């Protein structure tokens, strides 16, 4: 039995065979047992003095798991197990079945034999106080069953909420010729979707490849309504007058647990060990359409100062000569970075002993005063731990400047691309930075009081659809975030020519296709990183870099994946082709005709 645990993620693996040492891990509720290399959930003795009829058993993991937080932030899990359900020799009948169960405790209900599958009994079946959810593999037809060969979703009862006959998938749970079955169960706590996959094997080895089509899917399933905050995973089974064996030959379980409390949740999302600046990422653009300015422009005072006076919490106006002195006349040596729409300089206001970052707009790339006012209006109202604070503005003789709080630890790329003479950014800090950016992006997209969308930024961060539309959306912001994730993990810029590819994302995708994705991790880390975390971030980066916007994960999912609360979505081995126009783009165009949204992007 192999155990692994990282923040919020617990994995238990035993491909089999099982042995007596596994009693330390499992609560084996008699007459269940561990023998012959398997978890025998009901008795396996064929001795004449041992009655196999009308028996029930459970084998449960002794450790509980945090599955939700008072109904909020529901955990996700995925499990695979290898089973067989043979009928006894020289018998023509069989029954009753077995189940994968999430239960509130480690107890076996008395009287749970026969139709009750070790889950409930005649007195308790259907009670909400049972607090259990199970996937049954039923081999005996009761009055409420469709047949004697089906799977079902059971909630507090053996009368299933959803039944699926397995004959439709060519599966017979108790075949004439003994067969083993590999089963995958996946639950997405964010989207509330449960899926079950199943395949039969005539050999003794579990299937390596999960089928592409599930045998059962249940949407809108919020398990927080039915199970305790802390619950137990395991197997239950029963026999009736007819008998059979219920054997688990191998089992893997991964649970992305809900956080223990709000403090831990917030810390996991936003704590940064050092104040490594997100300045370069954030200063490259909070851009909006010309229509935004009309919202703030008043008939009585259409000037810049008049508009600014109408803003809540009017930002400070800086004198141009003070900023000129502070930056040593915008000296090249004080240059912090440059994006598609302006240059950022470091400065010091000597009278206040205040370090600042000054963004000087480029007249060639900005739609004059409208864009200046739009950016100022938006950023002045944003409040988030990982968004650089706006201090004020300056407008002098056509020169447009914004003044931000200076982050003393420098820009992100200065720490990643620091050269061989300096120590590279540690892995734990890289992970924390990505989590912080995900938190900030989630705030901009979902928690800020107005809807926010983005426009293109710098090459390598621009989603392919932006080249057709000339603007960007939340989906293209996700694409830019994916580029940042790959850059931070790989220590390579998005437009790097590497491995015969012109862009970093194509190289990483090729490694994923070949099953070598961890080879993309920055070699300057010298292997000093957590492999599971690196794989999670690389796959997240690829998922966000999907050529088609509608296939990219939503911001909320991105945040939960980065916070280890949700499994990474499936990433195809080959990068999909870009399709234009996509269905998502058509819907977006329809929506844009009826909304007047702010447009913001995070780019590098």
N, C-alpha and C positions, 0 to 999 in steps of 0.2 A: 504494500500500500504506500503510495507516494502522496505527500501533502505539500502544498505550496500556498503561500499567502502573501499578498501585497496589499497595499492600502485599498480596502473595500472589495477585494477580490480573493475568493478562497476556492482552491481546486483540490479535488480528491481523485486519485487515479489508481485503479487496480485492474489491469487487463486480464487478470486471472493467471493461474488458478488461485482460489482462496484456500486458507489453511487455518489452523487453530489460533495462530497469532492474531488473526483478524477479530477475535473476540474482544480485543482491546479497543477496537474501533466501532464495532456493531453491537447493538442491543438485540440479542437473538431471543425472541419470545417463543418458548416451546409451544408446540412441538417442532418449530422450525429448528434448523441446525446448519452447521457448516461442515460438510464432508464431501468426499469424492471431488475436491477441487471446486466446489460450487456452493453458493448460498441456496440451501434447500428450504424454500419458504413454507412448504408443507412437508410432512414426513416422506422419506424416500425408502423406508424399509418395506420389503416385500414379505417379511416373516409372517407366518400364519397367526402367531400370537400377538401381532400388532395390527390394530385396525386402522386402515388408512381412510375410511369413510367418515364423512361429516367432521372434518378437522379444519382448523384455521390457524394461521401463523403470521407473524410479522418479523422482518429483520430491518432495523432502523439504524441510521448513523446516530451515535450517541451525542454528537455535538449539534446544537441548534444553530440556525442561521437567521440573521435579521432581514426580513423580507419586505418590511415597509415601516414607515415612520408615522404612526397614528393615521394611517390611510394615505399619507403623502409619500412622494418619492419612492415608488415601488421598485423593488429589486428586479433584476433580470437573471435568468439562469439558462444554462443549456446542459443537457445530460445525454449520454449514450450508454446503452447497456446491451449485453449479449445474453440471450435467454434461450431455453428450450422448454417445451411443454409436452413431453411424451406421455402417451397413454400406457397403462400397464400391459404387460404381455398377457395374451390369452383373454383379453377383455374386449368387448365390442363398444362399450359406452365410455364416456369420459366427462369430467366436469370438476370444478365449476369455472375456475379462472384465476387470474392474478392481476395486480394493479401496482403502478408506480404511484406513491402517495406522499402528499405533504400533510402532516398531521400536527396537532397541538402538543402531543406528548408521546411517550414511548410505550404506552399501554396497548394491550390487545383487548378489544371489547369482548366480554363473555358472550357466548351464543352467536358469534360472528361467522359460523361455518355456513355451508350451503350457499344460498344466493347472495349472502352478505359479503363475500370475498375478503373477510378479515377487516372490513372497513367499519361497519356499523352492526346493529342487531335489530330485532323486531321492535324493541322499545325505543331506540334512538334514531332509527333511520328517518331522514328528512328533517331532523332538528337543526336549526341554525347554530345551536351551541356545539355541534360536532366540530366546527371550524376545520374542515378538511377539504382538500381538492385532490382528485385522483384521476389517472388515466387507466381505465380498465381494459384488460385483454380477456374477453369473455368467451367461454367455450361451451356454455350450457344455456339453452334458451329458457328464460322465464316468461311469464305472461307479458311483462313489460319490455321484453327484448325483441329486436327485429329478427334475430336468428341465433345460432350457436357458434358464430364465427365473426365477431365484430370487436371494434374498439369503441370506447365511450368516454366522454368527459363527465365525471361524477363530482357533484358539489353537495357535500353533506348527506348524500344518499346514494344507494346503488341503482336508483332509477336515473339514468343518464340524462344530462342536459342536451347532449348531442351524441348520436350513434352513427357509426359509419361501418357498413358491412365490408369485410375485408376481401370477400370474393371478387369485388369490383376491381381490386388491385392484384388479383391472382395469388392471394395469400391464404393459406389454410393453417390456422394456429396449431391444430393437432393433426398433422398429416399422417398418412398411412406409413410413409417412409420418414423416419425421424429427421427433422430439420432444425437448424438453429436460426434464430432471428436477431438481426441487429436493429436496434430502435434508437432514434434520435428524437428528443423532445426539446424544443426551444421556446422560451417565453421571453417576450420583449416587454419589460415593465413600463417603458415610456409609451409605446404605441398600443399596449394592451392586446397583444396578439400571441396566441399559442399555436404552434405547429408541431405535428408529429410525422416523422418519416419512418419508413420500415422497409426492410428487405430480408428475404429468406436466403439461407446459405445451407447447402448440403454438405459442406466441409466443416471442419471444426474451428475455423478461423473467422473472426468477425469481419464484416465488410469494411473496406477502407474508404470507399466512396459513398457519400450520402446521396440518395436519389434527389433529382432536381424538383420533383413534384411531391408534396406532402400527401399522406393518406388522410390527414384530418387537419383542418384549420378552424380556429375559433377566434373571431375578432371581438373587440370590445369586452374582453375578459379582464376585469380588474380583480386580481386575486386578493388585494388588500381588503376587499369586502367580505372575504370568506375565510381567511386564515389569520392566525395570530401574528403579531409583530415578529415574534421569535417562534419559528416552527422547525419541524424535523422532516428530513427526507428519508425515504426507504421504500420497502416493498411489502405488500400484503397479498395473501392468497387463501383460497379455501377449496375444500372438496365437499361433495354432497354424497348422496347414495352412490353416485358414480365417482370414480377417482381418476387422478392423473398426477404427474409430478410437476413442480414449478421451480425451475432451476435458473439462477442467475450466474452466468459463467464469467462475466467481467463487467466493470462499471466505472465510468468516468463522470464526474459532476463538477461544474464550475458555476459559482454563484457570484454575481456582482451585487454585493450586499448593499442595502440601504444604510445610510450613516446612522451612528448611534444617537447623535443629537445635532442640533442646528450649528453649534459651535464647530464641531468637527467637519460638518459639511462645508461651512464657509471657509474654514482653514484649508481644506483640501482643494477648494477651488481657487482661492485668491492669495494665499500666503506666498510671498516671494522672499527667498533667503537674502537676496540683495536687491537694492533698488536699481537693477539694470534697466536703463531707460527704454521705453517703448516709443521714444521720441521719433525715431526715423520711421517706424511703422505708422505712427499716428499722424505725423505732420505732413505726410505725403498727400493727404487729402480728405477733407470733408466737403464734398462739392454738391451743389444743387442746381436745379433748373432755374431759368430766369423767372418763372412764375412765382417763386417763393417771395421775391422782393416785393411783389405787389401786395402781399399780405401785410407787410409792415410799413409800406409807404403810405404816408398820409397826405391828404390834399393840401393841408395847411402848411406843412413843412416837408418838402420832398428832399431836402438836403441830407447828407450823411449824418451830420450831427443831430438833425431833427429826428431822423429815424432811430439813432442810437438812444436818444433820450426817451423813446417810447419803449425801450427794452426793459424787462424786469431785471433789477439789480444791475443798472447801467455799468458796463465795464469801464475801466480807467482809460483816459486818453493820455498817451505819451507824446512828448514833444519830439519832433523829428531830430533836432540837433542833439538831444540827449541820447537817442538811440544811435546816432552816428558816432558820437563820442564813445558810447558804451562798447560798440563793435569795432572801434578803431577804423572808422570810415568803411565798415563792411569789408574788413581786410580778409584776404583769402585764407590766412592762417587761422582765422576764427570760424571758418566754414565747418559746420557740423554735418551737412548733407544737402542733397539736391534731389527733388522729385520732378514730376512732369510739369508742375505749375509754380515752382518757386525755389528759392534757396534759403536755408536756415543757418543763422550765424549765432555763435556764442557771444554774450556781452556781459558787462558788469556795470551796474549803476552805482558809481562810486559814492554818491551822497547817501545812498541807502545800504551800501555794502550788499547789494542784491545781484545774484547771478541770474541771467535771463537767457532765453533762446528767442531770437527774432526771425520771423518768417517774412521774407521780402518777396512779394508777388512779382512775377515776370509779366510785363505788359503784353508780351507776344502770345502768352498762353492763357490769359485770364480774360473773361468777358467783363473787364473793367469793374466798375463800382458794384454792379449787381452781384457778382460772384463774391466779392469781398464782403459785402453786407450779409450775404446769405451764410457764408462760412462763420462769420463773427456771430451772427444771430443764433446759429445752432450750437456752436461750441460753448458759447456763454451760458447755455442752459443745461449742458451735459454735466452730470456729477457721477463720477465713478472712480474707484480706487486706481484703476489701471488706465485711465485717460488723463493725459497731461493737462494740467490746469491752465486755463487762459487767464492771463493777467490784464491784458488790455490791447489797445490798438493805436494806430497812427495813420493819418491821411494828410499828406502834404504835397501840394503841387503835382497831383496825379500819382504820387508814390503811395503804395498801399502796403501796410505792415501790420502783422499781428505779433503780440508779445506773449510768450508762454513761460511757465515755470521751467527753469533749467534743471535737468536731472544730472547730478554730479558724477554718476558712475559711467557716463558715456552712452553711446548708442549701442544697440544690440549687435549690429554687424561688427563694431569695433571689438567686441568680446569674442565673437565667433571667428572672424577673419583677422586674428591678432598677430599672425606670423609665428614662426618657429621660436622666436626669442622670448615669447610670453606664454604663460600657462593658458591653455584653452578653457573655455567655459565648461564647468563640471556638468555631468549628466543630470543630477537632481535639479540644478538650476535651470537647465534647458527645459526639463519637463514642467517645472513651475512657471516658467515664462509662457510656454504654450497654453497652460491652463489659465493663466491670467489674461492672455489675449482672447481666449475663447470666452471668458467671463465678460470682458469688455464688449466683445462683438455681440454677445447675447443681450447685454444691456442696451446697446445701440439699436438692435433690431426689435427687441421685444418689450423692454421695460421703459424706454423713453416714451414720453406721452404722445409723440407723433410717429407715424410710420416713416421708416427710413429706408432709403435705397441708395445705391452707389453708382458712380461713373468710373470709367477706366482710369487706371493709374500707370504704373511703370511696366515695361516689357517684361514678360515672365510671370507677372501677376495678373495679367489681363485675361479674362475668360474668353474663349473663342467666339461666343455669340456677340460680344461687345464690338468686334470688328464689323459686324453686320448692322448693329443697331446704333452704334455711336453713343450708347449710354449703358448703364449697368443696373443690376438689381441685387436683391439680397443673395440670389444664387451666385452672381459673379463675385460678391463679397466672400462667399464661402470658397470659391475657387482661389481667390487671393490668399485667404487664410490657409488653404491647403498648400500653396506655394511656400508660405512662411514656415509651416510645419516641416516640410521636406528640407528647407534651407537650414533650419535649426538642427534637425536630427543628422543630416548628412554633412553639414559644414561646407556646402557648395551653393553657389548662387543659382537661381532658377534658370538662367540662360547659359549655364556652364556647358561646354562641349566635353562630354565624358562617355567613355565606353562606346564610342562610335555614334553617339546621339548628340543632337544640338541642344536639347533641353534636359534638365535634371529629371523632370517627371517621367520622361520616356525611359531613361536609364533605370530608375527605380522600378518602374512597371516591368521592365524586362527581367530584373532580378526576382521580382515577385512571381512572374511566370515560371521561372526556373527553380522556384523553391529556395532561393538564396537571398531573401530580402534583407536579412540582417547584415549582409555585406555592404549595404548602403550606409550604415552608421559611420559617422565621422571617425576615420582611422586615428585621428589625434587623441581620441579618448583612450586608445590602447586597450580596448576591451572593458574599460571600467564603466559599465552601464548595466542596467537591468534589461535583460533580453525581452521579457514579456512586455515591458513598457515601451521599448524601442519598436517592437513589432506592432504594438497597438498604435503608436503615433505614425509610423510609416504607412500602415493600412488606412488610418484616418486621413492622412495627407493624400493618398491615392483616391479614396472615396470622394474627398472634396474636390479633387482634380478631374472628376468625370467630365468628358467633353460636353455632355448634354446636361444643362442646368437642372432639369426636372429630376435627374437621377442622383443629384448631390444630396447629402443629408441636410436636414434643417438645423438652424442654429441651436435650438434646444437640445437636439440629439448630439450635436458636436460638443456642446458643453458637458453633457453627461458622459460621453465617451472619454473626453479628456479628463474628467473627474473620476473615471473608473467605475461609473455607475451603470454603464450600458455596454454590451459587447459591440465590437466594431462590426459594421455592416459588411455583407459579402462584397468582395472586390474581385471582379473577373480576372482570370490570368492574362488575358490580352486586353490592351486598352481599346475600348469601343470606338467606333468611328463617330465623328462629329456629324450630326444631322441638323439641317436647317431648312425651313423653320421647324422648331420642335413644338410639341403640343403645349409645353409649359410656356413657350414664348408667345404663342397665340393667345393663351389665357391672360398672360401678363399684359399684352397690348390692349385686350378688351378692358381689363381692370383699370389701366392707366387713363382711359378715356373718362372715367368717372371719379378719379381720385387726384388730389393735388398734394402729393407726398413730398416730404423732405427727401433728399437723396444724399446718402453718406456712404463712404467706403473706407475700409482700412486697407492700406497698401503699404508697400515697403519702398 
